[in-house]
Amino acid sequence: MRDFDDLVAEAEAAPVEGWDFSWFEGRATEERPSWGYQRSMSRRLREAGAALDVQTGGGEVLAGAEAFPRTMVATEGWPPNVAKATRLLHPRGVVVVADPDEPPLPFADGAFDLVTSRHPATVWWGEIARVLRPGGTYFAQHVGPGTVWELVEYFLGPQPDAKHRRHPDVERADAEAAGLEVVEMRMERLRMEFFDVGAVVHFLRKVVWTVPGFTVEKYRERLRDLDAGIRAGGPFVAHSTRVLVEARKPGG
């Protein structure tokens, strides 16, 4: 394995826009949920007339769909991701809208019969319900409670209250309060392994809400200890949680 400084320097220089995780090949692994979100999303898009993908990132997940409905729109708030999603999705007829991650969504009431999202940073249930037509569906994969918590607490120390945020029971209640009927809400806990310290650095730079304000300079000594631990004992093991969500707007 290369030395600490080389691994960290490489990870600091790597681009972090979009949701392409191919950089991690051979450096980290994560189990995938059993339900196959992208495959299920693609099937639903084929059957929709007008669909919206919220917080599309660089558009990589949406681009995996085999076909799109007549009206297909995606929103994204981070400018580098907006540019990447535009390059990827415009040639396939998808309109990419630059929109901050806060209400309101820039669309009329009842504009879509399907709203999708993979790993939204924030879920605005009231807005989802508003832009759905009666009988329309919200289909998404959310990040669940305690995701990568081993890594969070390695850098930040114990976080007992924050660990339970975004619990499916809370999300179910929020969806129902917005007037949606929850058809399915299923959670799985999945193993992650980081094989070198560079993979950890790149992950924390890319998934910025894991350790807010993370920089190599700020956490260099913790990173050195983590590097030593991996060299002595093998991969750093963490766990992600993923929640499959299907909710329906009554009527239609």
C-alpha positions as CSV (number, residue, x, y, z in Angstrom):
1,M,0.0,0.0,0.0
2,R,1.3,3.5,-0.8
3,D,2.2,5.8,2.0
4,F,-0.3,8.0,3.9
5,D,0.7,11.3,2.1
6,D,0.3,9.9,-1.4
7,L,-3.1,8.3,-0.6
8,V,-4.4,11.5,0.9
9,A,-3.0,13.8,-1.8
10,E,-4.6,11.7,-4.5
11,A,-8.0,11.7,-2.8
12,E,-7.9,15.5,-2.2
13,A,-7.2,16.0,-5.9
14,A,-10.0,13.7,-7.2
15,P,-13.2,15.5,-8.6
16,V,-16.3,15.0,-6.4
17,E,-19.2,16.3,-8.6
18,G,-22.0,13.9,-9.5
19,W,-22.9,10.5,-8.1
20,D,-20.4,8.4,-10.0
21,F,-18.6,6.2,-7.5
22,S,-16.4,4.4,-9.9
23,W,-13.3,6.1,-8.3
24,F,-13.8,3.7,-5.3
25,E,-13.3,0.5,-7.4
26,G,-10.8,-1.6,-5.5
27,R,-10.7,1.0,-2.7
28,A,-14.0,0.5,-1.0
29,T,-17.1,-1.6,-1.2
30,E,-20.8,-1.2,-0.2
31,E,-23.5,-3.8,-0.3
32,R,-26.5,-2.9,-2.4
33,P,-30.2,-3.1,-1.3
34,S,-32.1,-6.2,-2.4
35,W,-34.8,-4.2,-4.1
36,G,-32.8,-2.8,-7.1
37,Y,-34.0,0.8,-7.0
38,Q,-32.8,1.8,-10.5
39,R,-34.4,-1.1,-12.1
40,S,-37.7,-0.4,-10.4
41,M,-37.5,3.3,-11.1
42,S,-36.9,2.6,-14.8
43,R,-40.0,0.4,-15.0
44,R,-42.2,3.1,-13.4
45,L,-40.8,5.8,-15.7
46,R,-41.8,3.8,-18.8
47,E,-45.4,3.8,-17.5
48,A,-45.5,7.5,-16.5
49,G,-46.8,10.4,-18.6
50,A,-44.9,13.2,-16.7
51,A,-42.2,12.6,-14.2
52,L,-39.9,14.6,-11.9
53,D,-36.5,13.4,-10.5
54,V,-35.7,15.5,-7.4
55,Q,-32.1,16.2,-6.4
56,T,-30.8,14.2,-9.4
57,G,-27.1,14.8,-8.6
58,G,-25.1,14.5,-11.8
59,G,-27.9,12.6,-13.4
60,E,-26.2,9.2,-13.4
61,V,-28.9,7.3,-11.7
62,L,-31.7,8.8,-13.8
63,A,-29.6,8.2,-17.0
64,G,-29.7,4.5,-16.3
65,A,-33.4,4.4,-17.1
66,E,-34.2,2.6,-20.4
67,A,-36.9,5.1,-21.5
68,F,-38.5,8.4,-20.3
69,P,-42.0,9.6,-20.3
70,R,-43.1,12.4,-22.7
71,T,-42.4,15.0,-20.0
72,M,-39.2,14.3,-17.9
73,V,-37.7,16.9,-15.6
74,A,-34.9,16.7,-13.1
75,T,-33.9,19.2,-10.4
76,E,-30.5,19.8,-8.8
77,G,-29.1,22.5,-6.6
78,W,-25.3,22.2,-6.7
79,P,-23.9,24.0,-9.8
80,P,-21.2,21.5,-10.8
81,N,-23.9,18.7,-10.7
82,V,-26.3,20.9,-12.7
83,A,-23.7,21.2,-15.4
84,K,-22.9,17.4,-15.3
85,A,-26.6,16.4,-15.3
86,T,-27.3,18.7,-18.2
87,R,-24.6,17.2,-20.3
88,L,-25.7,13.7,-19.5
89,L,-29.5,14.1,-19.7
90,H,-30.3,16.8,-22.3
91,P,-29.3,14.6,-25.2
92,R,-32.1,12.2,-24.1
93,G,-34.7,15.0,-23.9
94,V,-34.7,15.5,-20.1
95,V,-35.1,19.1,-18.9
96,V,-32.6,19.8,-16.0
97,V,-33.7,22.7,-13.7
98,A,-31.3,24.4,-11.4
99,D,-33.2,24.6,-8.1
100,P,-32.1,25.1,-4.5
101,D,-33.0,22.3,-2.1
102,E,-35.8,24.2,-0.4
103,P,-39.5,24.9,-1.0
104,P,-41.2,25.6,-3.3
105,L,-40.5,23.4,-6.2
106,P,-40.8,25.5,-9.4
107,F,-43.7,23.6,-10.8
108,A,-47.5,23.9,-10.8
109,D,-49.8,21.9,-8.5
110,G,-50.5,18.4,-9.9
111,A,-47.8,18.6,-12.6
112,F,-46.5,15.1,-12.4
113,D,-47.9,11.6,-12.0
114,L,-44.5,10.3,-10.8
115,V,-41.8,11.9,-8.6
116,T,-38.6,10.0,-7.9
117,S,-35.5,10.6,-5.9
118,R,-32.4,8.6,-4.9
119,H,-30.7,9.7,-1.6
120,P,-32.3,13.2,-1.3
121,A,-30.5,15.3,1.3
122,T,-33.9,16.7,2.5
123,V,-37.3,15.4,1.8
124,W,-40.0,18.2,1.5
125,W,-43.1,16.0,1.8
126,G,-45.5,18.9,1.4
127,E,-44.0,19.9,-2.0
128,I,-43.9,16.3,-3.2
129,A,-47.6,16.0,-2.4
130,R,-48.4,19.3,-4.1
131,V,-46.7,18.6,-7.4
132,L,-48.2,15.1,-7.7
133,R,-51.4,14.6,-9.5
134,P,-54.2,12.7,-7.6
135,G,-53.3,9.1,-7.9
136,G,-49.7,9.9,-8.5
137,T,-46.7,8.2,-6.8
138,Y,-43.6,9.2,-5.0
139,F,-41.0,6.4,-5.4
140,A,-37.6,6.9,-3.8
141,Q,-34.6,5.4,-2.1
142,H,-33.7,7.4,1.0
143,V,-30.6,7.3,3.2
144,G,-31.8,5.9,6.6
145,P,-30.8,6.5,10.2
146,G,-27.3,5.9,11.4
147,T,-25.7,5.7,8.0
148,V,-21.9,5.3,8.1
149,W,-22.2,6.0,11.8
150,E,-18.9,4.2,12.6
151,L,-17.2,6.8,10.4
152,V,-19.2,9.7,11.8
153,E,-18.4,8.9,15.4
154,Y,-14.7,8.1,14.6
155,F,-14.3,11.8,13.6
156,L,-17.0,13.6,15.7
157,G,-17.3,11.4,18.8
158,P,-20.6,10.0,20.1
159,Q,-23.7,11.4,18.5
160,P,-26.6,9.6,20.3
161,D,-29.4,11.9,19.2
162,A,-28.4,12.4,15.6
163,K,-28.1,8.7,15.0
164,H,-31.9,8.3,14.9
165,R,-32.7,11.0,12.4
166,R,-34.5,10.0,9.3
167,H,-36.0,6.9,10.9
168,P,-38.7,5.3,8.7
169,D,-41.3,5.7,11.4
170,V,-40.7,9.5,11.4
171,E,-40.7,9.6,7.6
172,R,-44.0,7.7,7.4
173,A,-45.6,10.1,9.8
174,D,-44.3,13.1,7.8
175,A,-45.5,11.6,4.5
176,E,-49.0,11.0,6.0
177,A,-49.1,14.5,7.5
178,A,-48.6,15.8,4.0
179,G,-51.6,13.9,2.8
180,L,-49.8,10.9,1.2
181,E,-50.7,7.2,1.6
182,V,-47.6,5.1,2.4
183,V,-47.7,2.0,0.2
184,E,-44.3,0.7,1.2
185,M,-41.4,1.7,3.5
186,R,-38.7,-0.9,3.9
187,M,-35.2,-0.5,5.4
188,E,-32.0,-2.6,5.0
189,R,-28.6,-2.3,6.8
190,L,-25.7,-2.8,4.5
191,R,-21.9,-3.4,5.1
192,M,-19.3,-1.0,3.8
193,E,-15.5,-1.5,3.8
194,F,-12.8,1.2,3.2
195,F,-9.5,-0.4,2.2
196,D,-7.3,2.7,2.5
197,V,-7.4,6.1,4.0
198,G,-7.7,7.8,0.6
199,A,-11.1,6.1,0.1
200,V,-12.2,7.6,3.4
201,V,-11.0,11.1,2.4
202,H,-12.7,10.9,-1.0
203,F,-15.9,9.7,0.6
204,L,-16.0,12.5,3.1
205,R,-15.3,15.1,0.5
206,K,-18.0,13.7,-1.8
207,V,-20.8,12.9,0.8
208,V,-20.3,16.2,2.6
209,W,-23.0,15.8,5.2
210,T,-21.3,12.7,6.8
211,V,-18.8,14.8,8.7
212,P,-19.8,18.5,8.1
213,G,-16.9,20.8,7.6
214,F,-14.5,17.9,6.9
215,T,-11.0,18.9,5.7
216,V,-7.8,16.9,5.6
217,E,-6.0,19.6,7.5
218,K,-8.6,19.7,10.3
219,Y,-8.6,15.9,10.8
220,R,-5.1,14.9,9.7
221,E,-4.1,13.2,13.0
222,R,-7.3,11.2,13.1
223,L,-6.7,10.2,9.5
224,R,-3.2,9.1,10.4
225,D,-4.6,6.9,13.1
226,L,-7.2,5.5,10.8
227,D,-4.5,4.8,8.2
228,A,-2.4,2.9,10.8
229,G,-5.5,0.9,11.9
230,I,-6.2,-0.2,8.3
231,R,-2.6,-1.2,7.7
232,A,-2.5,-3.2,11.0
233,G,-6.0,-4.7,11.1
234,G,-7.6,-4.5,7.6
235,P,-10.5,-2.5,6.2
236,F,-12.4,0.1,8.2
237,V,-15.9,-1.4,8.4
238,A,-19.1,0.8,8.5
239,H,-22.7,0.2,7.7
240,S,-25.2,2.2,5.6
241,T,-28.9,2.1,5.9
242,R,-31.2,2.5,2.9
243,V,-35.0,2.9,2.9
244,L,-37.3,2.1,0.0
245,V,-40.2,4.5,-0.1
246,E,-43.4,4.3,-2.1
247,A,-46.2,6.8,-1.3
248,R,-49.4,7.6,-3.2
249,K,-51.4,10.8,-3.4
250,P,-55.1,9.8,-2.9
251,G,-57.6,10.3,-5.7
252,G,-57.3,9.9,-9.5
